């Protein structure tokens, strides 16, 4: 894979991971707020784990980075 392809993949995977982290944090905070107690350590760990899983899932391929045939 060319250096430019790696940069494109890292950018696309990073954007996806940040969005996933934000979505998980919002969902966890919302759920905890209904219960009445937001556990910030749980919110942070769930969000961090979702970001890691997003990056690992991106290894399988990203539609934003189509495979180039040469």
C-alpha positions as CSV (number, residue, x, y, z in Angstrom):
1,X,0.0,0.0,0.0
2,X,1.3,3.4,-0.9
3,X,2.1,6.0,1.7
4,X,-0.7,8.2,0.4
5,X,-3.2,5.3,0.7
6,X,-2.2,4.9,4.4
7,X,-2.8,8.6,5.1
8,X,-6.2,8.4,3.5
9,X,-7.1,5.3,5.5
10,X,-5.9,6.8,8.8
11,X,-7.9,9.9,8.2
12,X,-11.1,8.0,7.3
13,X,-10.7,5.5,10.1
14,X,-10.0,8.3,12.6
15,X,-13.1,10.2,11.6
16,X,-15.2,7.1,12.0
17,X,-13.7,6.3,15.4
18,X,-14.3,9.8,16.7
19,X,-18.0,9.7,15.5
20,X,-18.4,6.3,17.2
21,X,-16.9,7.6,20.5
22,X,-19.2,10.6,20.5
23,X,-22.3,8.4,19.7
24,X,-21.4,6.0,22.5
25,X,-20.8,8.7,25.0
26,X,-24.1,10.4,24.2
27,X,-26.0,7.2,24.4
28,X,-24.3,6.1,27.7
29,X,-24.9,9.6,29.3
30,X,-28.5,9.6,28.2
31,X,-29.2,6.1,29.6
32,X,-27.4,6.9,32.9
33,X,-29.2,10.2,33.2
34,X,-32.6,8.4,33.0
35,X,-31.4,6.1,35.8
36,X,-30.3,9.2,37.8
37,X,-26.6,8.8,38.1
38,X,-24.0,9.3,35.4
39,X,-20.9,7.2,36.1
40,X,-18.2,9.1,34.2
41,X,-15.7,6.4,34.4
42,X,-18.2,4.0,32.7
43,X,-18.9,6.6,30.0
44,X,-15.2,7.1,29.3
45,X,-14.4,3.4,29.2
46,X,-17.3,2.5,27.0
47,X,-16.5,5.4,24.6
48,X,-12.8,4.5,24.5
49,X,-13.6,0.8,23.9
50,X,-16.0,1.7,21.1
51,X,-13.3,3.8,19.4
52,X,-10.8,1.0,19.6
53,X,-13.4,-1.4,18.2
54,X,-14.2,1.0,15.4
55,X,-10.5,1.2,14.4
56,X,-10.2,-2.6,14.4
57,X,-13.3,-3.0,12.3
58,X,-11.9,-0.4,9.8
59,X,-9.0,-2.8,9.1
60,X,-11.5,-5.0,7.2
61,X,-12.1,-2.1,4.8
62,X,-13.7,1.3,4.5
63,X,-16.1,2.3,1.8
64,X,-14.5,5.8,2.0
65,X,-11.2,4.2,0.8
66,X,-12.1,2.1,-2.3
67,X,-9.4,-0.4,-3.3
68,X,-7.5,0.8,-6.3
69,X,-6.5,-1.6,-9.0
70,X,-3.2,-0.9,-10.7
